[in-house]
Amino acid sequence: MKREKIYRRFYLMLKMLMNKYSKRKYSDSLGYLQQEDVDKDQKLNVVTNNIKIIINILKQIRDHDFNQNDYSTEIYLQTRQSLKENIKEDQKIIKSLQFLLQFTSLDNQFIQSGSNSLNLLIERKIDLTKKSFENIKIKNTSLIGANFVRCNLSGSYFENVCISRMNLNGAQLFN
């Protein structure tokens, strides 16, 4: 019975390879299969390099002042103004700030950078309505005048956050 399963799997794999092989019109099956292994190794190297780049970026963010301090305070007023000018309508920066905010739901090490990101997005009056912010964690910042109309904030955690004039009409706030 066990042998039968193994043969069936082997047969299905061979059939799949034959279909792939016949579509490409190769005359050297071993060469083709070895090339497939090379392609897989190259793809694996690319993935490994991408992971190393991501790790390096995350370490830089984690160790940066933006992830250590509350940028909504008066001390950082000029820095915040400069950052807001750089943001303007640059979608890449806006997406990066939104990513940092979302990332707080996965990793507590980045709560302050996510909190600072949200503060900057709100001060720049970036449209955050109808977005999903489930399970985000925000602390030590100001969200004065934030517009979270019809947002999903379920499971989110706020600690030491100023929420004056925050609009939560239609927002989901489930535990």
C-alpha positions as CSV (number, residue, x, y, z in Angstrom):
1,M,0.0,0.0,0.0
2,K,2.8,2.4,0.9
3,R,4.7,1.6,-2.2
4,E,1.7,2.2,-4.3
5,K,1.4,5.7,-2.9
6,I,5.1,6.4,-3.6
7,Y,4.7,5.1,-7.2
8,R,1.6,7.2,-7.6
9,R,3.4,10.4,-6.4
10,F,6.4,9.6,-8.5
11,Y,4.2,9.1,-11.6
12,L,2.4,12.4,-11.0
13,M,5.7,14.2,-10.6
14,L,7.0,12.7,-13.8
15,K,3.8,13.5,-15.6
16,M,4.0,17.1,-14.4
17,L,7.7,17.3,-15.5
18,M,6.8,15.8,-18.9
19,N,4.1,18.4,-19.5
20,K,6.5,21.2,-18.5
21,Y,9.3,19.6,-20.5
22,S,7.2,19.1,-23.7
23,K,6.0,22.7,-23.7
24,R,9.5,24.0,-23.9
25,K,10.7,21.5,-26.6
26,Y,13.9,20.5,-24.9
27,S,15.8,17.5,-26.2
28,D,17.9,17.0,-23.1
29,S,15.8,16.2,-20.0
30,L,18.7,15.9,-17.6
31,G,20.1,19.3,-18.8
32,Y,16.6,20.8,-18.4
33,L,16.2,19.4,-14.9
34,Q,19.7,20.5,-13.8
35,Q,18.9,24.0,-15.2
36,E,15.7,24.0,-13.1
37,D,17.9,23.3,-10.0
38,V,20.2,26.2,-11.0
39,D,17.1,28.5,-11.4
40,K,15.8,27.4,-8.0
41,D,19.3,28.0,-6.4
42,Q,19.4,31.5,-8.0
43,K,15.9,32.3,-6.8
44,L,16.8,31.0,-3.3
45,N,19.9,33.3,-3.4
46,V,17.7,36.3,-4.4
47,V,15.2,35.5,-1.6
48,T,18.1,35.1,0.9
49,N,19.6,38.5,-0.2
50,N,16.2,40.1,0.1
51,I,15.7,38.8,3.6
52,K,19.2,40.2,4.6
53,I,18.2,43.6,3.2
54,I,14.9,43.6,5.1
55,I,16.7,42.5,8.3
56,N,19.2,45.4,7.8
57,I,16.4,47.9,7.2
58,L,14.5,46.7,10.3
59,K,17.6,47.0,12.5
60,Q,18.2,50.5,11.2
61,I,14.6,51.5,12.0
62,R,14.7,49.8,15.4
63,D,17.9,51.7,16.4
64,H,16.8,55.1,15.0
65,D,15.7,58.0,17.1
66,F,12.3,57.8,15.3
67,N,11.7,54.5,17.1
68,Q,13.0,55.7,20.4
69,N,11.3,59.0,21.1
70,D,7.9,60.6,21.0
71,Y,8.1,63.0,18.0
72,S,4.8,64.6,18.8
73,T,6.4,66.6,21.6
74,E,7.6,70.3,21.4
75,I,11.2,69.2,21.4
76,Y,10.7,67.6,18.0
77,L,8.6,70.4,16.5
78,Q,11.3,71.4,13.9
79,T,12.1,67.8,13.0
80,R,8.4,67.1,12.6
81,Q,7.9,70.1,10.3
82,S,10.9,69.0,8.2
83,L,9.4,65.4,8.0
84,K,6.0,66.8,7.1
85,E,7.5,68.8,4.3
86,N,9.3,65.8,2.9
87,I,6.1,63.7,3.1
88,K,3.9,66.1,1.2
89,E,2.1,63.8,-1.3
90,D,4.9,61.3,-1.8
91,Q,3.0,58.0,-1.9
92,K,6.2,55.9,-1.2
93,I,6.8,57.8,2.1
94,I,3.1,57.6,3.0
95,K,3.0,53.9,2.3
96,S,6.2,53.4,4.4
97,L,4.6,55.2,7.3
98,Q,1.5,53.2,7.0
99,F,3.6,50.0,6.9
100,L,5.4,51.0,10.1
101,L,2.0,51.6,11.7
102,Q,0.7,48.2,10.6
103,F,3.9,46.6,11.6
104,T,3.1,47.4,15.3
105,S,0.5,44.7,15.2
106,L,3.3,42.1,14.6
107,D,6.3,43.4,16.5
108,N,6.3,45.4,19.7
109,Q,9.9,46.7,19.0
110,F,8.4,49.2,16.5
111,I,5.5,50.6,18.5
112,Q,7.1,54.1,18.8
113,S,8.0,54.4,15.1
114,G,4.5,53.3,14.2
115,S,3.1,55.8,16.7
116,N,5.2,58.6,15.2
117,S,4.2,57.5,11.8
118,L,0.5,57.8,12.6
119,N,1.1,61.2,14.2
120,L,2.8,62.5,11.0
121,L,0.1,61.0,8.8
122,I,-2.6,62.7,10.9
123,E,-0.8,66.1,11.0
124,R,-0.3,65.9,7.2
125,K,-4.1,65.2,7.0
126,I,-3.5,62.0,4.9
127,D,-6.9,60.3,4.4
128,L,-7.1,57.3,6.8
129,T,-10.8,56.8,6.6
130,K,-12.1,53.3,5.9
131,K,-8.7,51.7,6.6
132,S,-8.1,48.6,8.6
133,F,-5.9,49.2,11.6
134,E,-6.6,45.9,13.4
135,N,-4.4,45.1,16.4
136,I,-2.1,48.1,16.0
137,K,-0.3,49.3,19.1
138,I,0.1,53.1,19.7
139,K,1.8,54.7,22.7
140,N,3.3,58.1,23.7
141,T,1.9,60.2,20.9
142,S,-0.8,62.7,20.0
143,L,-3.7,61.8,17.7
144,I,-5.4,65.2,18.0
145,G,-7.9,65.7,15.2
146,A,-7.5,62.2,13.8
147,N,-10.2,61.1,11.4
148,F,-10.8,57.3,11.8
149,V,-14.3,57.3,10.2
150,R,-15.3,53.8,9.4
151,C,-11.9,52.4,10.2
152,N,-11.4,49.0,11.8
153,L,-9.5,49.5,15.1
154,S,-10.6,46.2,16.6
155,G,-8.0,44.8,19.0
156,S,-5.9,47.9,18.9
157,Y,-4.1,49.1,22.0
158,F,-3.5,52.8,22.9
159,E,-1.3,53.8,25.8
160,N,-0.6,57.4,26.9
161,V,-2.2,58.8,23.7
162,C,-3.9,62.2,23.4
163,I,-7.1,61.6,21.5
164,S,-8.8,65.0,21.6
165,R,-11.2,65.8,18.7
166,M,-10.7,62.3,17.3
167,N,-13.5,61.3,14.9
168,L,-14.5,57.6,15.4
169,N,-17.9,57.7,13.6
170,G,-18.7,54.3,12.3
171,A,-15.3,52.9,13.4
172,Q,-15.1,49.3,14.6
173,L,-13.7,49.0,18.1
174,F,-14.1,45.4,19.1
175,N,-11.8,43.7,21.6
